[in-house]
């Protein structure tokens, strides 16, 4: 990017206009007044508890009760709840903090706290705030704080963020609940170094935020780095693909996503793990015997549209059950 | 979040990140501390950019922007701005894009079609956004606007044995971008994206459309400014935005015209004579023949 910048190319929102370049503090050409590198601590070690991921731990939308599937009879051992949704909604946060996530959601299974959040929120939270939130919300397990590591940014930024991830992973050993390590990095060296450090600290359960990597065809590189570290230093590690709704072949892993609900809202349904529009002639006349459809065809489900909430709930329930089957390997598309 | 390409992340979240060449001017930056618009707050950051927050939480960061007393504008990609006002947020078209939309709505097209590949025995989607005119000035205007909005110059095609030139681009991104605003809804059909136009955008849209499908007729010393179209709903929307700007256009009339064996139904409305000078000053036209008559009208 520096080379491109010197040649005169710029990017809106990043280096354009040049007087407001968001990266100037990192710029090796003109950024002499940049901040010092983040201080790095000696890491501790502790036998971290294993989370024991189920094959599918659905993510729920805290702002939309139609995604609270346990209310309409679907059963799952664990769910992921996104912390950022609470952070941008003060009322919801204060209520969830007062009662704890279990009472707030009325969910009796395990609640895993996801720290994957927008960059500006990542920058605002420090160790003490995370600890206070976790103490108030009382989840059964939490991820270590998320970071941002972009492949098209100067490596200084992704290294600073990787060091921050490891530092906070080290701090999170003080928590008395199981903690999920993160597989993050912009280049192989960062993935490997951050994972090795977390393995040294005793982490056994890891989440790989996959949504963007999958979309940009970068997931294979992250997976190879994770496999490289796990095979050599932690063969018993468990891995969860966070934000992925398709099974990754030849990798034994768990999955978590909100696709089942997002797609139901768009009137899309999963069939053998593949996504279809509900009006798709390929599946519209196929009867489905799942708990949600009870022998109805997608065409018959469309009739539920008069009660939109019920319609979305039914599609979401169907999607969840289909994803569970496919991700558990019960059938393949 | 924050994996993969930052450019893609920006694009997905804020509609930013598409590469542009230096020297293109975005909005004018005005220092002003914190400014509140309804539920939203705009704060100037130490780095020279702006942060947009709602309820104490940052919902967007922008490298540049323009702070007006009644609204704030932040540039997004492809010639759109994010407008923050007491009414909330909305995406509006920059004047260049609005004028381009007007040109496409009048004498252009934006559509997709399937092409059969005989070798592969398969169909592939093709996209085409175009503007055709007999006036080279209008083709150049369209080319300039297109380049300013999308950063690419359209191809030019001179039809054999016909006197007009077509400027066109085959791009899926451009097609879907214009389709989102409903610029061209079908053959001879268009929609005026009134909800995405501020006053400057409305004027620019009208200028673009009038340059394509406007006429000025003369009867003795009297002039008549009319806008024609085959699409009545679109014309009603045009009339509406003229009314938004304080004009008082006459009712839409329907006329039948015979072209050989074909019978064409065309709708039109005119601008009252008392508002001609204001129309010429605020809307105007880039069509050379219009400009000549406008000059004559204003000299009278």
Interface residues (C-beta under 8 A of the other chain):
Chain A: X8 X9 X10 X11 X12 X13 X14 X16 X17 X18 X19 X20 X21 X22 X24 X25 X87 X88 X89 X90 X116 X117 X118 X119 X120 X121 X122 X124 X146 X147 X148 X149 X150 X151 X152 X153 X161 X184 X209 X211 X212 X213 X215 X216 X218 X222
Chain B: X1 X2 X3 X4 X5 X6 X7 X8 X9 X10 X13 X14 X16 X17 X18 X19 X20 X21 X22 X24 X25 X26 X29 X47 X48 X49 X51 X55 X56 X57 X58 X59 X61 X62 X63 X64 X75 X77
